[in-house]
Amino acid sequence: MDAGLPWREIEARSARAGMSLAGLKWVLLTHEHADHVRGLDPLLRRGVRVAASPGTLRALGIEGTALEPEIELEGIRVFPFPIPHDAREPVGLRLEANGSRIGIATDLGQVTDTVLSALSTCQTVALEANHDVPLLLAGPYPWPLKLRILGPEGHLANEETGRAIHLVGSGLDQVLLAHLSAENNTPALALETVARAVDGWGGRLYLTYPDRPSAVVGA
């Protein structure tokens, strides 16, 4: 899923999480922004194949497998769904195999009905909790960038993430809070805000980090 880090860092973090990248065959891209593809070239040189939306492939100027409404890769059924983000043709992904359903939506400015529908059957979801609105407004970013982040094709605030989890429903067992801003959020604040919004939900929240692997979560 995406390749925003240098190959050596991807390899090192996978090893720290107890996983080997030997035999890696595919990378799925959600969109073409640099923080999701800057480590792509080393993967391509190693023969790893790319699957992405047609718009993402065109934006990157590379060949790959276009994600269709449903596609199977290495025994995993992949269902892409459109997300509101300021990229060429960004997608979230639902992955299904052996009765497990995992959703990934890590760059989106709002949670649309399409996003909710795609995630509603998932047991595990990686969902963006990008920023705390007061921190963002008081922070050093220029106003055009702040407005972009707050816009309908920007990024989710912690409160919006909590509301989305609540709307997805009780079938959701666990959520990994993803894409936290280092400048406009903190892990503790994201966790506290989302937990407060989903009080009574019954599932489990996990943090992800920009500098190390998250906990390994069973689907």
C-alpha positions, -999 to +999 in steps of 0.1 A: +000+000+000+017+032-013+055+038-013+062+071+004+094+061+021+128+051+007+133+014+000+157+009+029+133+025+053+104+004+040+125-027+044+137-017+079+103-010+092+089-042+078+116-061+095+108-043+128+072-053+124+083-089+119+076-091+081+099-099+052+095-081+018+111-111+000+089-120-028+070-087-028+050-086-061+026-056-060+023-021-047-011-005-047-012+033-050-040+055-036-028+086-055+003+103-069+013+128-042+050+126-033+045+114+003+029+083-012+052+076-042+086+089-035+099+054-028+083+039-059+112+038-083+133+014-063+103-010-062+099-008-099+135-016-104+130-047-083+103-058-106+074-050-083+042-043-103+019-013-097-018-012-095-036+022-093-064+042-108-060+051-144-057+088-134-029+080-109-010+060-135-014+089-160-003+115-134+028+095-127+035+087-163+040+050-157+025+018-169+007-005-145-025-024-138-056-001-137-078-007-107-112-018-119-144-018-097-132-052-085-098-069-092-081-099-077-044-098-070-026-127-055-058-141-040-069-108-025-100-091-039-094-054-042-123-029-044-112+007-050-136+036-042-133+073-050-123+096-022-124+135-022-088+146-023-069+171-045-052+145-067-059+132-102-080+102-094-075+092-058-090+061-043-095+043-010-093+005-010-112-023+005-093-056+006-110-090+011-096-124+016-105-155+037-134-138+053-114-107+064-123-072+051-099-043+055-105-007+045-079+020+038-088+057+035-059+079+044-062+111+024-097+126+022-113+160+029-147+146+039-163+113+045-189+108+017-217+083+015-195+064-010-167+062+015-191+051+043-206+024+021-172+011+011-161+008+047-194-004+062-186-041+057-150-039+070-138-053+103-106-033+103-100+002+088-070+025+085-086+059+085-070+093+084-070+115+115-048+142+101-052+173+122-066+191+152-084+222+139-072+246+166-036+235+163-038+239+125-053+274+127-027+286+153+002+269+135+029+282+111+014+270+078+005+297+053-032+304+050-036+289+015-022+256+028-044+258+059-075+263+037-065+235+014-062+211+044-095+222+058-113+221+024-135+193+010-106+178-009-081+182+019-077+161+050-098+149+079-098+165+113-098+143+144-135+150+151-145+141+116-127+108+119-146+100+151-179+108+135-170+086+106-162+056+128-195+062+146-214+061+113-197+031+099-213+011+127-208-017+152-195-042+127-162-024+127-138-040+152-107-019+150-094+013+135-059+024+129-056+063+130-034+072+101-017+101+084-014+122+116+002+155+109+035+161+128+028+198+129-010+200+134-017+170+156-003+147+183-009+110+188-023+116+222-047+143+210-059+123+180-065+092+202-083+112+229-105+132+205-115+102+184-121+080+215-144+107+230-164+108+197-169+070+196-177+065+233-197+033+236-185+019+202-169-012+216-141-015+191-104-008+195-083+022+183-047+020+173-022+047+165+001+048+135+034+068+135+055+087+109+088+073+123+081+037+132+057+008+125+024+006+143+013-024+163+006-055+142-032-059+141-050-091+132-078-087+107 
